[in-house]
Amino acid sequence: MVDNEAFTYNGGKVEPGETQNIRYGISETYLGDPVRIPVTIINGERPGPTVFLSAAAHGDELNGIEVVREVAYEWDLSDLAGTLVCMPVVNVPAFIAQQRYLPIYDRDLNRSFPGSETSTGAKRMAYRIYQNFIAPCDLGIDFHTSTRGRTNMLHVRADMSDPDVARLANAFGSHVIIDSSGSDGMLRTEAAARGTPAITVEMGEAHRFQRELIDEALAGVESVFAEYGLRETSTVNWPGWRTVISDENEKTWLRADAGGIVDMHHDRGALVHEGDRICTITNPFKDDNVTVEAPFTGLLVGVLENPVVYPGNPLCHLVELKDDVRRVVEREQSAASEMSL
């Protein structure tokens, strides 16, 4: 049997059959102390793909942290074929501050990849992360949540025009895939452009662990491991139904046309029909209500959690479903409603 190869990074090496927990220096504080990110590298004895799992590129997005930690520290990976690079907290300064962006000039680390040795502080951090722990990988999954005050159902964002990225996105087994190339500097975008297929998994809201979504994401990781042969015991998951949203006409953010207090009538993941009342915006006296209706039949991928808005603030993210998928979702949600009675 052919043995796996050692995983190397600047300053160290992980031999086949070894696991290393390291705190890798990517910058320095005002006092000259190191800024270090936690990285766990599990190098299986058998050859296979090298996969990165990353979370908290935005420091207040916590659900993915628990996904990455559970894979790295609770799963039995003794039969692993390949190498796992687990980064539960990519943006350590923002995580410590419990905010989305780097505290230094509010720069977005997830718009700074692949980085630069000689540019801004954010790009220097991104460069060291990327060169050591992303570039050596064959594929990767980057976990995110919605921004503060909103929540998302679990879904994948991926450039489905890239066959290698599409394979990874489908393997994760989510109900919804939003097809987009992503923004410049985004980890998944820059990794895929340089030969490492990568997807973003969106799940839930900032500042909390949400167990149901964490478990759903763990099932997705296991499905990916099966697709790429990392674990013999895993099986590829088919979610029962799937929709790939690829056209701007198939998705929209509904925004408030009035300021006020929002009464949201549906949860994330709910199916709403054209003309259904999604939410109501009221003033403090409840005497000038504004009703927001669904412009088309679709799925609420994301909804407002913080129930106050200015005009123009987003209320919900609505995606259109094809007729065959819509019928499956209707049956599924009807059955779930009956069981809850």
C-alpha positions as CSV (number, residue, x, y, z in Angstrom):
1,M,0.0,0.0,0.0
2,V,1.3,3.5,-0.9
3,D,1.8,5.7,2.1
4,N,0.5,9.3,2.4
5,E,2.9,12.2,2.1
6,A,3.9,14.6,4.9
7,F,2.0,17.9,5.1
8,T,4.4,20.8,5.3
9,Y,3.9,24.5,6.2
10,N,6.4,27.3,6.9
11,G,8.0,26.2,10.2
12,G,6.7,22.6,10.5
13,K,5.8,19.2,9.0
14,V,3.1,16.7,9.9
15,E,4.0,13.1,9.0
16,P,1.5,10.5,7.9
17,G,-0.4,9.1,10.9
18,E,0.3,12.2,13.0
19,T,-1.9,15.0,14.3
20,Q,-0.6,18.4,15.3
21,N,-2.4,21.2,17.1
22,I,-0.5,24.5,16.4
23,R,-1.0,28.2,17.1
24,Y,0.4,29.7,13.9
25,G,1.6,33.3,13.9
26,I,0.1,35.5,11.3
27,S,0.7,39.0,12.6
28,E,1.6,41.1,15.7
29,T,-0.3,43.3,18.1
30,Y,0.6,46.9,19.0
31,L,2.8,45.5,21.8
32,G,4.6,43.3,19.4
33,D,3.0,40.1,20.8
34,P,2.1,37.4,18.2
35,V,-1.4,37.1,16.7
36,R,-1.8,33.3,16.3
37,I,-4.5,31.2,14.8
38,P,-5.4,27.7,16.0
39,V,-4.8,25.1,13.4
40,T,-5.2,21.3,13.7
41,I,-3.7,19.1,10.9
42,I,-4.7,15.5,10.8
43,N,-2.6,13.6,8.3
44,G,-3.9,10.1,7.6
45,E,-1.7,7.2,7.0
46,R,-3.4,6.4,3.7
47,P,-3.1,8.7,0.6
48,G,-6.1,10.9,-0.3
49,P,-7.1,14.5,-0.8
50,T,-6.0,17.4,1.4
51,V,-9.1,19.3,2.6
52,F,-9.4,22.5,4.6
53,L,-12.3,23.3,6.9
54,S,-12.4,26.9,8.0
55,A,-14.7,29.1,10.1
56,A,-14.9,32.5,11.7
57,A,-13.3,34.5,8.9
58,H,-15.8,36.9,10.3
59,G,-15.2,36.9,14.0
60,D,-18.7,36.9,15.3
61,E,-19.9,34.0,13.1
62,L,-19.7,31.1,15.5
63,N,-21.7,28.1,14.2
64,G,-18.9,27.0,11.9
65,I,-16.4,27.0,14.8
66,E,-18.2,24.1,16.4
67,V,-18.5,22.2,13.1
68,V,-14.8,22.4,12.6
69,R,-13.9,21.5,16.2
70,E,-16.2,18.5,16.3
71,V,-14.7,17.1,13.1
72,A,-11.2,17.7,14.3
73,Y,-11.5,16.6,17.9
74,E,-14.6,14.3,18.3
75,W,-14.7,12.3,15.1
76,D,-12.9,9.0,14.8
77,L,-10.4,9.8,12.0
78,S,-8.2,6.7,12.4
79,D,-9.3,5.5,9.0
80,L,-8.7,8.9,7.3
81,A,-7.4,8.7,3.7
82,G,-5.8,12.0,3.1
83,T,-5.2,15.1,5.2
84,L,-7.4,17.5,7.1
85,V,-6.5,21.1,7.8
86,C,-8.9,22.5,10.4
87,M,-9.0,26.2,11.2
88,P,-11.9,26.8,13.6
89,V,-11.1,30.5,14.1
90,V,-9.5,32.2,11.1
91,N,-10.0,35.8,12.2
92,V,-8.6,35.7,15.7
93,P,-8.6,39.5,16.3
94,A,-12.2,39.9,15.3
95,F,-13.2,36.8,17.3
96,I,-11.6,38.2,20.4
97,A,-13.5,41.5,19.9
98,Q,-16.6,39.5,18.9
99,Q,-17.2,41.6,15.8
100,R,-17.4,40.8,12.1
101,Y,-14.3,42.6,10.8
102,L,-10.7,43.0,11.9
103,P,-10.6,45.7,14.6
104,I,-7.8,47.3,12.6
105,Y,-9.6,49.8,10.4
106,D,-12.6,47.5,10.1
107,R,-11.1,45.6,7.2
108,D,-12.8,42.4,6.0
109,L,-10.5,39.5,6.1
110,N,-12.8,37.6,3.8
111,R,-12.1,40.2,1.1
112,S,-8.3,40.0,1.5
113,F,-7.3,36.7,0.1
114,P,-5.0,35.4,-1.3
115,G,-3.2,38.3,0.4
116,S,0.1,39.9,0.0
117,E,3.4,39.9,1.9
118,T,3.8,43.7,1.5
119,S,0.3,45.2,1.6
120,T,-2.2,46.0,4.4
121,G,-2.3,44.2,7.7
122,A,-5.4,42.2,6.6
123,K,-3.7,41.1,3.4
124,R,-0.6,40.1,5.2
125,M,-2.6,37.9,7.6
126,A,-4.5,36.5,4.6
127,Y,-1.3,35.7,2.8
128,R,0.2,33.7,5.6
129,I,-3.1,31.8,6.1
130,Y,-3.5,31.2,2.4
131,Q,0.1,30.1,1.6
132,N,0.4,27.7,4.5
133,F,-3.0,26.2,4.9
134,I,-5.2,26.9,1.8
135,A,-2.9,26.6,-1.2
136,P,-1.6,23.1,-0.3
137,C,-5.2,21.8,-0.3
138,D,-7.2,20.0,-3.0
139,L,-10.6,21.3,-1.8
140,G,-12.2,23.2,1.1
141,I,-15.3,24.3,2.9
142,D,-15.5,27.8,4.5
143,F,-18.3,28.1,7.1
144,H,-20.2,31.4,7.7
145,T,-23.4,32.7,9.2
146,S,-25.6,35.6,8.4
147,T,-24.5,39.0,9.6
148,R,-25.7,40.3,12.9
149,G,-29.5,40.8,13.2
150,R,-30.4,38.2,10.5
151,T,-30.5,34.5,10.1
152,N,-30.0,32.0,7.2
153,M,-31.3,28.5,6.6
154,L,-28.3,26.3,5.8
155,H,-27.3,26.6,2.2
156,V,-24.2,26.5,0.0
157,R,-22.8,29.3,-2.1
158,A,-20.6,28.2,-5.0
159,D,-19.6,28.9,-8.6
160,M,-21.5,26.2,-10.3
161,S,-19.9,27.0,-13.7
162,D,-16.8,25.4,-12.4
163,P,-17.3,21.6,-12.6
164,D,-14.9,20.9,-9.7
165,V,-16.7,23.4,-7.4
166,A,-20.1,22.1,-8.5
167,R,-19.1,18.5,-7.6
168,L,-18.1,19.7,-4.1
169,A,-21.3,21.8,-3.7
170,N,-23.5,18.9,-4.7
171,A,-21.6,16.5,-2.4
172,F,-22.4,18.7,0.6
173,G,-26.0,17.7,0.2
174,S,-27.8,21.0,1.1
175,H,-31.3,21.7,-0.2
176,V,-30.3,25.1,-1.6
177,I,-27.3,26.1,-3.6
178,I,-26.9,29.7,-4.6
179,D,-24.8,29.9,-7.7
180,S,-22.4,32.8,-7.6
181,S,-18.8,33.4,-8.4
182,G,-18.3,35.4,-5.2
183,S,-16.5,38.7,-4.6
184,D,-12.8,39.5,-5.2
185,G,-10.8,38.6,-2.2
186,M,-13.3,36.0,-0.9
187,L,-11.6,32.9,0.4
188,R,-13.7,30.5,-1.7
189,T,-13.4,32.7,-4.8
190,E,-9.6,33.0,-4.7
191,A,-9.0,29.4,-3.8
192,A,-11.1,28.1,-6.7
193,A,-9.4,30.5,-9.1
194,R,-6.1,29.0,-8.1
195,G,-7.0,25.4,-8.4
196,T,-8.5,24.6,-5.0
197,P,-12.3,24.1,-5.4
198,A,-14.0,25.7,-2.4
199,I,-17.6,26.5,-1.2
200,T,-19.1,28.7,1.4
201,V,-21.7,27.2,3.7
202,E,-24.1,29.7,5.3
203,M,-25.9,28.7,8.4
204,G,-27.9,30.5,11.0
205,E,-27.0,33.8,12.8
206,A,-24.0,35.4,14.4
207,H,-23.1,35.3,18.1
208,R,-24.4,31.9,19.0
209,F,-24.2,28.1,18.5
210,Q,-27.3,26.6,16.9
211,R,-27.2,22.9,17.5
212,E,-29.7,21.9,14.7
213,L,-27.7,23.7,12.1
214,I,-24.4,22.5,13.4
215,D,-25.6,18.9,13.1
216,E,-26.9,19.5,9.6
217,A,-23.5,20.9,8.6
218,L,-21.7,18.0,10.1
219,A,-23.8,15.7,8.0
220,G,-22.7,17.7,5.0
221,V,-19.0,17.4,5.9
222,E,-19.5,13.6,6.2
223,S,-21.1,13.5,2.8
224,V,-18.2,15.4,1.3
225,F,-15.7,13.0,2.9
226,A,-17.6,10.1,1.3
227,E,-17.7,11.7,-2.1
228,Y,-13.9,12.2,-2.1
229,G,-13.0,8.9,-0.3
230,L,-11.6,10.3,2.9
231,R,-13.6,7.9,5.1
232,E,-14.8,4.5,4.1
233,T,-17.6,4.5,6.6
234,S,-19.3,7.7,5.2
235,T,-22.0,7.8,2.6
236,V,-22.9,10.6,0.2
237,N,-26.1,12.3,1.2
238,W,-29.0,13.1,-1.1
239,P,-31.1,15.8,0.7
240,G,-34.4,14.6,-0.9
241,W,-34.8,17.8,-2.9
242,R,-32.4,20.5,-4.2
243,T,-32.7,23.8,-6.0
244,V,-29.8,25.6,-7.6
245,I,-30.5,29.4,-7.8
246,S,-28.5,30.7,-10.7
247,D,-30.5,33.7,-12.1
248,E,-30.9,37.1,-10.5
249,N,-34.6,36.8,-11.4
250,E,-34.8,33.8,-9.1
251,K,-33.7,35.6,-5.9
252,T,-34.3,38.9,-4.2
253,W,-33.7,40.7,-1.0
254,L,-37.0,42.3,0.1
255,R,-36.3,45.7,1.7
256,A,-38.3,47.9,4.0
257,D,-40.0,50.9,2.5
258,A,-40.8,52.3,5.9
259,G,-39.0,52.5,9.2
260,G,-40.5,50.8,12.2
261,I,-40.9,47.6,14.3
262,V,-41.1,44.4,12.3
263,D,-43.4,41.5,13.0
264,M,-42.0,38.6,11.0
265,H,-44.7,36.0,10.2
266,H,-42.4,33.2,8.9
267,D,-39.2,31.5,9.9
268,R,-36.1,30.9,7.8
269,G,-36.7,28.0,5.5
270,A,-40.4,28.6,5.1
271,L,-42.2,28.3,1.8
272,V,-44.3,31.4,1.0
273,H,-46.7,31.8,-1.9
274,E,-47.1,34.9,-4.1
275,G,-49.2,37.4,-2.2
276,D,-48.6,35.9,1.2
277,R,-47.9,38.3,4.0
278,I,-44.2,37.9,5.0
279,C,-44.1,40.6,7.7
280,T,-45.7,43.7,9.0
281,I,-43.9,47.0,9.8
282,T,-45.6,49.0,12.5
283,N,-45.0,52.3,14.3
284,P,-45.0,52.5,18.2
285,F,-48.8,53.1,18.1
286,K,-49.6,50.3,15.7
287,D,-51.9,52.6,13.8
288,D,-50.0,52.8,10.4
289,N,-49.1,49.3,9.5
290,V,-47.2,48.4,6.3
291,T,-47.7,44.9,5.0
292,V,-44.9,43.2,3.0
293,E,-46.0,40.5,0.6
294,A,-44.2,37.9,-1.3
295,P,-43.7,39.0,-4.9
296,F,-43.4,35.4,-6.1
297,T,-43.7,31.9,-4.6
298,G,-40.4,30.9,-3.0
299,L,-38.3,29.9,-0.1
300,L,-37.2,32.2,2.7
301,V,-33.4,31.5,2.8
302,G,-32.8,34.4,5.2
303,V,-35.0,36.5,7.5
304,L,-34.6,39.4,9.9
305,E,-34.0,38.6,13.5
306,N,-33.5,42.1,14.9
307,P,-37.1,43.5,14.6
308,V,-36.3,47.1,13.9
309,V,-35.6,48.7,10.5
310,Y,-34.9,51.9,8.7
311,P,-36.2,52.4,5.1
312,G,-34.0,50.3,2.9
313,N,-33.0,47.7,5.5
314,P,-33.2,44.1,4.3
315,L,-36.2,42.1,5.6
316,C,-35.7,38.7,4.0
317,H,-33.9,36.8,1.2
318,L,-36.5,35.1,-1.0
319,V,-35.5,32.5,-3.7
320,E,-37.8,31.1,-6.4
321,L,-38.5,27.4,-6.7
322,K,-39.2,25.4,-9.8
323,D,-42.7,23.8,-9.8
324,D,-41.5,20.2,-9.2
325,V,-39.3,21.3,-6.3
326,R,-42.0,23.5,-4.9
327,R,-44.5,20.6,-4.8
328,V,-42.0,18.5,-2.9
329,V,-41.3,21.3,-0.4
330,E,-45.1,21.8,0.1
331,R,-45.6,18.2,0.9
332,E,-42.7,18.1,3.3
333,Q,-43.7,21.2,5.2
334,S,-47.3,20.2,5.3
335,A,-46.3,16.8,6.8
336,A,-44.1,18.6,9.4
337,S,-46.9,21.0,10.3
338,E,-49.3,18.0,10.8
339,M,-46.8,16.3,13.1
340,S,-46.4,19.4,15.2
341,L,-50.2,19.6,15.9
